[in-house]
Amino acid sequence: MEARDLAVMGGSFVGFQLLFFLGSPLLSAFITPSYRRLAPGKLTEWNSRMVSTIHAFVVGLFCLYILWFDDAVNADPVWGDPTLVKLNVAITCGYLLYDLALLACNWSTMGDGFFVCHHVAALYAYSYVLTRGLLPYFANFRLISELSTPFVNQRWFFEALSFPRSHHLVVANGVAMAVVFFLVRIAVIPTYYARVIATFGTPAFYRLGLGAQVAWILSCVCLDILNAIWMYKIARGCYRVLTGAGQMGKYGRHGSAHANNHRN
């Protein structure tokens, strides 16, 4: 791994820590006075989700830029110039390490096995991008999924502020969340795997080596299984809200635990 990538990853880790402890409390208190009245456990998760939202915007928009304008990566998805992709991946790896540390320190209130699996699988796959610079197109394509995260977090913010589930802002965000989550995490699956299959048997694919091939395919399958599970939970919650069955009395806080806890 190049010194620049290590520096970006370390800076990302420290930067997100600063956002969690300093940036989010200041920004959140400015946005809504209710922030200071939250219970300690909810304050921690609120700050975590604010950091998650900022990361999602930065990385997601950077992904779109690369997808639209990085001709080298689009022309050679396996071995194209990975400079910009590695920068984005290093930012994300720093965030994932920050989030794993946060989960470990607050496991009793925020611990979620789904997240640990998601983060470990992502770090395992991205390590190949950072150390060998391979598969830049596919790594970038995976990161586009971050664009759904702000809507998921906003759902939790509304609930923390005691917005009724029937409120028009909650309903609108819920529908947008389900639609965007589907578009960037589920609908793209056929296109993604068609591009993957197109590389099979090519010299570029064999040049990867067995370790990279297994890491690439296995991590993608694991992440997409988790995305499918989350999509089911989000769609179920959205359906209940739209049909009037999503009121707190019928739905309950624990009925959407994993969908509400999805931060990445």
Backbone bond lengths (Angstrom), bond angles and torsions (degrees), N, CA, C in turn:
res aa  C-N    CA-C-N  psi(-1)  N-CA   C-N-CA  omega(-1)  CA-C   N-CA-C  phi
1 M - - - 1.461 - - 1.534 109.84 -
2 E 1.317 116.07 133.78 1.459 120.25 -178.36 1.521 111.11 -71.52
3 A 1.339 114.52 154.76 1.459 120.06 -179.03 1.527 111.12 -60.56
4 R 1.335 116.47 -35.59 1.464 119.39 179.83 1.520 111.39 -62.27
5 D 1.340 116.48 -42.46 1.459 120.43 -178.99 1.525 111.29 -66.73
6 L 1.340 115.98 -39.70 1.463 119.51 176.39 1.528 110.98 -63.34
7 A 1.324 115.73 -40.06 1.464 119.89 179.91 1.525 110.85 -65.59
8 V 1.329 116.50 -42.11 1.470 120.35 179.22 1.525 110.19 -64.84
9 M 1.332 117.05 -43.31 1.456 120.76 -179.76 1.532 110.89 -64.61
10 G 1.330 116.55 -43.69 1.461 119.89 177.76 1.516 111.70 -65.63
11 G 1.331 116.34 -41.84 1.456 119.79 177.47 1.516 112.19 -64.11
12 S 1.328 115.69 -36.95 1.460 120.56 177.24 1.530 110.52 -63.46
13 F 1.323 116.21 -45.82 1.460 120.98 179.63 1.535 110.73 -59.15
14 V 1.324 116.30 -48.21 1.465 120.51 -179.86 1.522 110.96 -67.17
15 G 1.326 116.29 -41.67 1.455 120.27 -179.41 1.516 112.86 -60.98
16 F 1.323 116.61 -42.20 1.458 119.47 179.30 1.526 111.75 -70.84
17 Q 1.324 116.48 -30.69 1.459 119.35 173.41 1.528 110.41 -63.07
18 L 1.331 116.43 -44.01 1.464 120.65 179.28 1.528 111.06 -64.74
19 L 1.325 115.94 -38.51 1.471 119.30 177.01 1.520 110.67 -62.87
20 F 1.327 115.96 -39.34 1.461 120.19 -178.47 1.530 111.31 -66.67
21 F 1.337 116.24 -47.41 1.462 119.86 -173.78 1.531 113.61 -84.94
22 L 1.327 118.01 -27.65 1.461 120.48 -175.16 1.530 113.21 -120.13
23 G 1.317 116.98 -52.23 1.458 120.73 -173.99 1.513 114.24 -64.56
24 S 1.316 116.33 -49.96 1.463 119.73 -177.85 1.525 113.18 -63.45
25 P 1.346 119.44 -46.58 1.476 118.26 178.45 1.526 113.14 -57.40
26 L 1.328 117.26 -41.51 1.462 119.86 -179.64 1.527 111.30 -68.22
27 L 1.323 116.22 -46.73 1.461 120.27 -178.69 1.523 111.40 -66.72
28 S 1.320 116.78 -42.40 1.468 120.72 -177.11 1.525 111.65 -66.66
29 A 1.337 116.48 -41.03 1.466 119.83 178.14 1.519 111.24 -64.38
30 F 1.330 116.33 -32.08 1.463 120.70 178.08 1.533 110.60 -71.77
31 I 1.340 117.17 -38.35 1.465 121.31 -177.51 1.517 111.59 -71.28
32 T 1.336 117.06 -45.22 1.462 119.91 -177.47 1.530 111.04 -145.59
33 P 1.325 118.38 128.05 1.476 121.54 176.86 1.527 112.23 -62.76
34 S 1.335 117.26 -22.61 1.462 120.81 -178.37 1.520 112.11 -65.00
35 Y 1.321 116.71 -19.18 1.459 120.33 -179.27 1.529 111.50 -56.21
36 R 1.325 117.00 -42.99 1.470 121.02 -176.16 1.529 112.24 -71.10
37 R 1.315 117.38 -14.02 1.464 120.23 -178.88 1.531 112.66 -94.93
38 L 1.321 117.23 1.15 1.456 120.36 179.57 1.523 111.26 -73.04
39 A 1.315 116.30 150.59 1.465 121.25 175.61 1.528 109.56 -65.06
40 P 1.338 118.14 154.78 1.472 121.02 -177.73 1.524 113.70 -51.95
41 G 1.332 117.07 -43.21 1.460 119.71 179.89 1.515 112.37 -62.68
42 K 1.322 115.81 -40.17 1.460 119.55 179.35 1.531 111.43 -72.82
43 L 1.319 116.91 -32.21 1.458 119.28 175.65 1.535 110.82 -60.44
44 T 1.321 115.54 -42.03 1.463 120.13 179.50 1.516 110.77 -62.15
45 E 1.329 116.24 -47.26 1.462 118.63 -178.96 1.522 111.39 -69.78
46 W 1.317 117.79 -34.58 1.458 120.66 176.82 1.530 110.16 -58.66
47 N 1.334 116.05 -50.04 1.466 119.98 -179.69 1.530 111.09 -62.68
48 S 1.326 115.26 -37.87 1.455 119.64 177.95 1.524 111.39 -61.66
49 R 1.311 116.00 -41.84 1.464 120.19 -178.84 1.526 112.10 -73.42
50 M 1.305 117.73 -31.15 1.462 120.02 174.25 1.529 109.92 -63.05
51 V 1.325 116.32 -44.77 1.465 120.82 177.75 1.528 110.01 -62.73
52 S 1.323 116.11 -42.41 1.457 121.28 178.99 1.521 111.65 -59.55
53 T 1.330 116.21 -41.71 1.461 120.70 -179.96 1.526 111.36 -65.17
54 I 1.334 116.37 -43.87 1.463 120.35 178.99 1.530 110.37 -62.60
55 H 1.332 116.80 -44.22 1.465 120.58 177.47 1.520 110.65 -59.52
56 A 1.324 116.98 -43.34 1.461 120.92 -177.55 1.522 111.80 -62.76
57 F 1.320 116.96 -42.00 1.462 120.29 179.01 1.529 111.13 -64.35
58 V 1.334 116.50 -46.66 1.466 120.69 -177.64 1.523 110.57 -62.56
59 V 1.328 116.47 -52.69 1.457 121.05 -175.35 1.536 111.40 -71.28
60 G 1.331 117.11 -42.12 1.458 120.44 -178.61 1.518 112.86 -61.91
61 L 1.327 117.22 -44.85 1.462 120.75 179.56 1.528 111.21 -68.35
62 F 1.330 116.36 -36.59 1.464 120.71 176.82 1.535 109.63 -63.59
63 C 1.323 116.74 -38.32 1.469 121.20 178.11 1.525 111.27 -60.88
64 L 1.321 116.11 -45.36 1.465 119.91 179.78 1.525 110.87 -62.52
65 Y 1.326 116.28 -39.75 1.470 119.65 177.83 1.532 110.27 -60.05
66 I 1.332 116.53 -46.63 1.466 120.36 -179.74 1.517 110.80 -63.54
67 L 1.325 117.10 -42.49 1.460 121.57 -178.38 1.527 111.18 -62.27
68 W 1.323 116.49 -37.11 1.460 120.67 -176.47 1.526 113.93 -86.90
69 F 1.334 117.94 -31.30 1.462 119.63 -168.90 1.532 115.81 -121.65
70 D 1.327 118.85 -11.41 1.468 119.68 -178.95 1.532 109.12 -89.07
71 D 1.318 116.75 89.70 1.469 121.49 -175.03 1.523 112.28 -65.45
72 A 1.333 117.33 -34.23 1.462 119.98 -177.93 1.520 111.40 -63.61
73 V 1.319 116.84 -41.92 1.459 121.15 179.79 1.520 111.01 -69.94
74 N 1.311 117.59 -41.83 1.459 120.78 -178.87 1.527 112.07 -68.96
75 A 1.332 116.94 -31.69 1.456 120.44 -179.87 1.527 111.88 -75.01
76 D 1.325 117.18 -35.71 1.465 122.12 -179.95 1.529 108.28 -130.26
77 P 1.339 117.72 88.48 1.469 120.80 -173.73 1.519 114.43 -67.58
78 V 1.313 118.14 -17.84 1.469 121.14 -177.21 1.519 111.83 -95.28
79 W 1.331 117.06 -42.67 1.461 120.06 -174.20 1.532 113.31 -127.70
80 G 1.331 118.57 17.92 1.458 121.15 178.97 1.517 112.27 -64.87
81 D 1.336 116.47 164.35 1.469 121.43 -178.86 1.530 109.95 -55.77
82 P 1.337 117.48 114.60 1.464 120.16 -172.84 1.531 114.88 -93.17
83 T 1.330 118.24 12.15 1.466 120.84 -170.00 1.528 112.69 -53.51
84 L 1.337 116.88 -55.58 1.460 120.01 -177.62 1.531 111.82 -69.40
85 V 1.319 116.07 -38.03 1.470 119.68 179.67 1.520 110.53 -64.04
86 K 1.330 117.61 -42.37 1.465 120.82 179.02 1.519 111.30 -62.32
87 L 1.327 116.52 -36.17 1.461 120.03 177.10 1.525 110.39 -62.52
88 N 1.322 116.25 -45.26 1.465 120.53 -179.84 1.525 111.34 -67.81
89 V 1.319 116.52 -40.70 1.462 121.28 179.52 1.529 110.41 -65.30
90 A 1.331 117.22 -39.11 1.473 120.60 179.21 1.524 110.40 -63.41
91 I 1.338 117.00 -39.53 1.466 120.37 176.03 1.522 109.99 -60.67
92 T 1.318 116.21 -44.77 1.464 120.61 -178.92 1.522 111.96 -67.19
93 C 1.326 117.83 -40.31 1.471 120.14 178.63 1.525 110.70 -62.97
94 G 1.323 117.09 -39.24 1.456 120.00 175.25 1.513 111.47 -61.50
95 Y 1.335 115.70 -40.17 1.461 119.59 177.72 1.528 111.28 -66.22
96 L 1.319 117.38 -43.34 1.463 120.59 -178.77 1.533 111.11 -62.74
97 L 1.322 116.82 -39.77 1.467 120.06 177.48 1.527 110.81 -66.27
98 Y 1.335 116.46 -41.41 1.468 120.37 175.48 1.537 110.05 -59.10
99 D 1.324 116.92 -44.23 1.460 120.49 -175.89 1.521 111.48 -69.64
100 L 1.331 117.48 -37.66 1.459 120.23 176.31 1.525 110.64 -63.70
101 A 1.321 116.85 -40.46 1.468 120.53 177.19 1.521 110.49 -63.51
102 L 1.321 116.55 -40.64 1.460 120.82 179.13 1.528 111.00 -64.92
103 L 1.325 116.56 -43.15 1.467 120.40 177.93 1.524 111.10 -61.84
104 A 1.323 116.34 -42.35 1.457 119.92 -179.30 1.528 111.50 -63.68
105 C 1.326 116.58 -37.83 1.468 120.73 -178.85 1.521 112.71 -76.94
106 N 1.334 117.21 -18.47 1.473 120.99 -177.21 1.530 110.65 -130.67
107 W 1.333 115.45 39.34 1.464 119.20 -172.95 1.528 112.52 -62.43
108 S 1.315 117.83 -35.24 1.468 120.34 -176.06 1.525 112.27 -64.40
109 T 1.329 117.49 -27.83 1.463 120.81 -177.88 1.527 113.18 -109.93
110 M 1.341 117.52 -24.91 1.463 120.07 -175.11 1.519 113.53 -123.27
111 G 1.312 118.12 -4.73 1.452 121.17 -175.27 1.512 113.12 -59.76
112 D 1.332 116.88 135.61 1.462 122.27 -179.23 1.519 108.21 -152.96
113 G 1.327 116.02 116.59 1.463 120.58 -179.29 1.507 113.09 -60.41
114 F 1.338 117.54 -32.06 1.457 121.20 178.56 1.531 110.24 -59.02
115 F 1.339 115.63 -42.08 1.455 119.64 -178.18 1.506 111.93 -68.20
116 V 1.317 116.91 -40.14 1.457 120.18 179.43 1.531 109.35 -61.47
117 C 1.337 116.69 -46.03 1.471 120.68 178.23 1.525 110.78 -60.24
118 H 1.331 115.86 -45.21 1.464 121.27 -179.78 1.529 110.93 -60.22
119 H 1.333 116.71 -48.92 1.459 120.69 -176.09 1.523 112.13 -67.62
120 V 1.330 116.43 -42.31 1.466 119.88 -179.17 1.526 110.55 -65.16
121 A 1.335 116.89 -43.27 1.468 120.59 178.57 1.527 110.85 -61.75
122 A 1.332 116.00 -42.22 1.469 120.21 179.91 1.533 111.22 -65.59
123 L 1.332 116.99 -45.39 1.468 120.06 179.80 1.529 111.41 -63.37
124 Y 1.314 116.14 -38.59 1.466 120.90 178.92 1.523 110.30 -61.10
125 A 1.320 116.66 -46.21 1.461 120.43 -179.02 1.530 111.36 -69.93
126 Y 1.324 116.84 -43.66 1.460 120.10 -176.65 1.524 112.59 -69.02
127 S 1.333 117.38 -21.06 1.462 119.22 178.62 1.522 111.21 -62.24
128 Y 1.336 116.63 -32.13 1.459 120.03 177.71 1.528 111.31 -69.41
129 V 1.325 115.60 -35.29 1.465 119.54 178.42 1.528 109.68 -65.59
130 L 1.333 117.01 -45.27 1.458 121.08 -176.16 1.524 112.84 -72.68
131 T 1.321 117.86 -35.63 1.465 119.82 -175.37 1.521 112.74 -86.95
132 R 1.352 117.15 -32.15 1.463 119.32 -175.47 1.530 113.13 -121.27
133 G 1.317 117.16 -9.87 1.457 119.79 177.29 1.511 114.59 70.31
134 L 1.324 116.66 22.93 1.461 119.37 -177.16 1.532 111.93 -97.74
135 L 1.327 115.75 162.06 1.469 124.20 176.76 1.535 113.40 56.66
136 P 1.326 119.14 42.45 1.465 119.81 -176.65 1.524 113.59 -63.59
137 Y 1.326 117.57 -39.59 1.468 120.08 -179.21 1.517 110.64 -61.98
138 F 1.318 116.61 -45.63 1.462 120.98 -176.09 1.520 111.42 -70.42
139 A 1.333 117.12 -36.86 1.463 119.96 176.35 1.526 110.25 -63.32
140 N 1.315 115.92 -43.11 1.466 119.87 179.28 1.524 111.22 -65.28
141 F 1.326 115.86 -40.36 1.459 120.44 -179.50 1.522 111.25 -60.89
142 R 1.330 116.19 -38.94 1.461 119.82 179.91 1.529 111.24 -64.75
143 L 1.327 116.43 -35.95 1.465 120.21 -175.82 1.528 112.98 -72.05
144 I 1.329 117.20 -16.27 1.464 119.61 177.55 1.528 110.36 -60.13
145 S 1.322 116.75 -25.19 1.470 120.95 -179.24 1.525 112.27 -60.34
146 E 1.348 116.94 -20.07 1.466 119.84 -179.95 1.527 112.61 -62.08
147 L 1.319 117.50 -19.35 1.466 120.42 -178.15 1.521 112.70 -65.09
148 S 1.317 118.21 -15.52 1.467 120.80 178.47 1.537 111.80 -85.31
149 T 1.318 116.96 -18.46 1.458 121.12 -172.66 1.533 114.73 -61.26
150 P 1.337 120.56 -43.19 1.467 119.34 -179.49 1.523 113.89 -56.83
151 F 1.321 117.82 -35.86 1.465 120.62 179.84 1.524 110.99 -69.75
152 V 1.330 116.03 -38.41 1.464 120.23 178.13 1.524 110.28 -64.68
153 N 1.331 115.46 -43.77 1.460 119.29 178.66 1.525 111.65 -65.58
154 Q 1.321 116.65 -39.16 1.458 119.63 -179.85 1.517 111.20 -62.34
155 R 1.310 116.62 -33.69 1.466 120.03 176.45 1.531 110.01 -60.02
156 W 1.320 115.89 -43.57 1.460 119.99 180.00 1.526 110.37 -67.38
157 F 1.335 117.78 -40.17 1.467 120.63 178.62 1.526 111.18 -58.78
158 F 1.321 116.60 -43.94 1.465 120.13 178.56 1.529 111.08 -60.20
159 E 1.331 115.74 -42.23 1.464 119.40 -179.47 1.530 110.55 -67.76
160 A 1.333 117.51 -40.10 1.462 120.43 179.40 1.526 111.43 -63.90
161 L 1.318 116.45 -30.54 1.465 121.00 179.17 1.527 112.46 -89.32
162 S 1.331 116.00 8.00 1.478 123.11 176.49 1.527 113.30 63.92
163 F 1.325 116.98 32.39 1.456 119.44 171.00 1.529 108.28 -68.19
164 P 1.313 119.09 134.89 1.469 119.67 175.91 1.524 110.63 -66.45
165 R 1.300 116.28 146.85 1.462 120.02 -178.09 1.529 112.12 -65.24
166 S 1.309 116.70 -19.04 1.465 119.89 178.72 1.529 112.33 -85.36
167 H 1.333 118.30 -6.66 1.462 121.38 -179.59 1.530 109.65 -60.71
168 H 1.330 116.26 140.23 1.466 119.57 -173.53 1.531 112.20 -62.77
169 L 1.336 117.52 -31.89 1.458 119.37 177.85 1.531 111.30 -69.00
170 V 1.320 116.23 -38.48 1.465 120.64 178.57 1.519 110.48 -66.31
171 V 1.320 116.20 -44.16 1.463 120.59 179.99 1.528 110.44 -64.44
172 A 1.339 116.57 -45.29 1.459 120.37 -179.32 1.526 111.40 -62.16
173 N 1.343 116.23 -42.58 1.456 119.56 178.49 1.527 111.11 -66.33
174 G 1.337 116.50 -37.97 1.455 119.85 179.71 1.523 112.17 -62.95
175 V 1.321 116.07 -42.15 1.463 120.09 178.80 1.533 109.74 -67.08
176 A 1.350 116.00 -44.79 1.464 119.71 178.95 1.521 111.08 -61.56
177 M 1.332 116.45 -39.51 1.455 120.88 179.33 1.526 110.97 -61.46
178 A 1.330 116.51 -47.22 1.461 120.39 -179.22 1.527 111.09 -63.64
179 V 1.324 116.70 -41.49 1.463 120.71 -177.74 1.533 110.58 -68.05
180 V 1.336 116.78 -49.02 1.465 119.84 -177.97 1.520 110.98 -66.82
181 F 1.322 117.40 -41.65 1.465 120.80 177.86 1.526 109.97 -57.79
182 F 1.322 115.67 -44.81 1.472 119.64 179.38 1.522 110.98 -63.12
183 L 1.333 117.01 -43.77 1.467 120.71 -175.62 1.525 112.44 -66.09
184 V 1.343 117.18 -44.02 1.470 119.36 -172.63 1.527 113.63 -93.17
185 R 1.335 117.67 -10.98 1.465 119.08 -178.09 1.528 113.98 -121.72
186 I 1.308 118.45 -27.09 1.461 120.77 -176.15 1.525 112.05 -111.74
187 A 1.324 116.88 -49.95 1.469 120.43 -176.05 1.529 112.19 -63.17
188 V 1.341 116.51 -26.67 1.467 119.74 -178.24 1.530 112.90 -81.85
189 I 1.314 117.53 -7.40 1.472 120.31 -176.63 1.527 112.56 -58.12
190 P 1.340 120.52 -48.94 1.477 119.15 179.75 1.525 112.76 -59.29
191 T 1.338 116.88 -43.63 1.461 120.16 179.78 1.523 111.22 -63.48
192 Y 1.328 115.11 -42.38 1.462 119.46 -178.43 1.526 110.91 -62.80
193 Y 1.326 116.73 -50.25 1.455 118.96 -176.16 1.526 112.46 -72.91
194 A 1.332 117.69 -24.28 1.464 120.01 173.53 1.528 109.61 -64.55
195 R 1.351 115.27 -40.33 1.470 119.58 177.72 1.527 110.09 -68.84
196 V 1.321 116.80 -36.43 1.465 120.38 177.38 1.522 110.44 -62.50
197 I 1.323 115.88 -50.05 1.469 121.10 -177.73 1.521 110.92 -61.97
198 A 1.334 116.70 -33.41 1.463 120.57 -179.74 1.516 112.31 -63.46
199 T 1.338 117.39 -21.42 1.467 120.09 179.66 1.523 112.29 -85.58
200 F 1.344 117.42 -17.20 1.457 120.37 -176.88 1.536 110.08 -60.13
201 G 1.316 115.23 134.65 1.456 120.20 177.15 1.504 115.26 84.09
202 T 1.336 117.27 -4.68 1.460 120.14 179.80 1.533 109.80 -85.69
203 P 1.337 117.05 157.98 1.476 119.27 176.75 1.531 112.29 -57.51
204 A 1.332 116.67 -36.20 1.465 120.14 179.69 1.524 110.97 -63.18
205 F 1.332 117.03 -37.63 1.466 121.27 179.83 1.527 110.70 -67.90
206 Y 1.341 117.30 -46.24 1.461 120.29 -179.49 1.524 111.41 -65.26
207 R 1.323 115.99 -30.20 1.464 120.57 -179.59 1.534 112.07 -66.84
208 L 1.327 117.17 -21.29 1.460 121.02 179.61 1.525 111.98 -62.82
209 G 1.317 116.34 -39.02 1.459 120.34 -174.25 1.519 110.91 90.56
210 L 1.322 116.17 158.04 1.455 121.28 -174.69 1.523 112.61 -62.01
211 G 1.334 117.48 -41.39 1.467 120.24 -177.44 1.506 112.13 -59.82
212 A 1.320 116.81 -47.74 1.462 120.92 -179.60 1.523 111.15 -67.71
213 Q 1.315 116.75 -37.74 1.467 120.36 178.94 1.521 111.10 -61.75
214 V 1.327 116.11 -46.01 1.463 120.68 -179.92 1.525 110.76 -65.89
215 A 1.335 116.64 -44.48 1.473 120.37 179.61 1.515 111.03 -60.17
216 W 1.307 116.70 -42.36 1.461 122.52 -179.39 1.523 111.64 -62.39
217 I 1.325 115.92 -56.42 1.463 120.32 -175.22 1.522 111.79 -68.90
218 L 1.337 116.82 -44.89 1.462 120.60 -176.34 1.522 111.36 -64.29
219 S 1.335 116.97 -44.57 1.461 119.19 -179.59 1.519 111.36 -64.94
220 C 1.326 116.80 -38.07 1.471 120.17 179.00 1.525 110.99 -63.77
221 V 1.318 116.17 -44.22 1.468 119.84 -179.83 1.526 110.64 -63.56
222 C 1.333 116.84 -43.86 1.472 120.47 179.23 1.523 111.35 -61.63
223 L 1.335 116.72 -45.91 1.464 120.44 -179.66 1.514 111.48 -63.89
224 D 1.324 117.47 -38.52 1.469 119.49 -178.40 1.526 111.80 -73.58
225 I 1.316 117.77 -30.08 1.465 119.81 173.28 1.526 109.88 -64.09
226 L 1.342 116.22 -44.88 1.465 120.06 177.22 1.528 111.00 -62.93
227 N 1.335 117.18 -41.23 1.462 120.08 178.35 1.524 111.75 -62.59
228 A 1.326 116.50 -38.02 1.459 120.17 178.80 1.534 111.17 -65.94
229 I 1.324 116.22 -39.90 1.465 120.52 177.50 1.521 110.22 -63.68
230 W 1.347 116.21 -46.46 1.460 119.94 179.23 1.531 111.18 -63.82
231 M 1.345 117.08 -38.29 1.457 120.43 179.60 1.521 110.46 -62.50
232 Y 1.309 116.28 -40.54 1.468 120.31 178.69 1.519 110.72 -61.96
233 K 1.318 116.92 -44.82 1.462 120.63 -178.88 1.535 111.19 -66.68
234 I 1.327 116.47 -40.66 1.465 120.24 179.44 1.527 110.22 -66.91
235 A 1.322 117.40 -44.66 1.461 120.96 -179.61 1.527 110.80 -63.03
236 R 1.334 116.53 -39.35 1.457 120.15 178.86 1.526 110.77 -64.09
237 G 1.345 116.49 -43.48 1.456 119.62 178.20 1.513 112.37 -65.08
238 C 1.331 116.13 -41.04 1.472 120.52 179.12 1.524 110.60 -63.39
239 Y 1.317 116.32 -41.49 1.469 120.21 179.51 1.525 111.12 -63.01
240 R 1.322 116.37 -41.79 1.462 119.58 -178.76 1.523 111.90 -66.42
241 V 1.345 115.78 -37.24 1.463 119.00 178.08 1.524 110.38 -66.63
242 L 1.324 116.99 -45.31 1.460 121.13 -177.21 1.527 112.21 -67.54
243 T 1.324 117.29 -28.84 1.466 120.49 -178.94 1.522 112.34 -94.84
244 G 1.350 116.58 3.84 1.457 119.87 176.96 1.503 114.21 86.49
245 A 1.348 116.78 3.52 1.465 119.62 179.91 1.514 111.28 -95.90
246 G 1.338 116.32 6.36 1.453 119.34 -175.35 1.506 113.82 -95.19
247 Q 1.338 118.70 9.67 1.459 119.50 177.20 1.511 110.15 -64.96
248 M 1.318 116.01 151.32 1.465 120.86 -173.84 1.510 112.46 -56.08
249 G 1.311 117.30 -34.58 1.453 119.50 -177.09 1.506 112.75 -67.13
250 K 1.364 116.76 -32.16 1.451 119.84 -178.58 1.528 112.38 -95.72
251 Y 1.311 115.44 -32.05 1.454 119.68 -173.25 1.517 111.42 -89.57
252 G 1.345 115.83 -45.82 1.462 119.45 177.08 1.512 112.29 80.51
253 R 1.317 116.12 153.55 1.453 120.39 -179.80 1.515 111.76 -69.33
254 H 1.315 117.70 -32.30 1.449 119.47 -174.89 1.521 112.14 -84.02
255 G 1.322 117.78 -12.86 1.450 119.73 -179.64 1.503 112.53 -66.81
256 S 1.326 118.57 -23.49 1.456 120.97 -179.03 1.527 110.95 -121.19
257 A 1.304 116.31 33.33 1.460 119.88 -171.63 1.517 112.68 -56.43
258 H 1.327 116.85 -51.42 1.454 118.08 -174.79 1.520 111.68 -72.87
259 A 1.330 116.94 -35.44 1.459 118.46 178.22 1.526 109.89 -65.87
260 N 1.322 116.95 -40.37 1.464 119.84 -179.95 1.510 111.70 -72.00
261 N 1.306 116.64 -28.37 1.455 119.65 -178.60 1.509 112.72 -86.06
262 H 1.328 117.05 -4.43 1.467 119.00 -178.45 1.515 109.40 -70.80
263 R 1.308 116.99 115.63 1.452 120.97 -177.43 1.496 111.88 -118.21
264 N 1.327 119.23 1.29 1.451 117.17 -174.62 1.521 111.67 -151.04
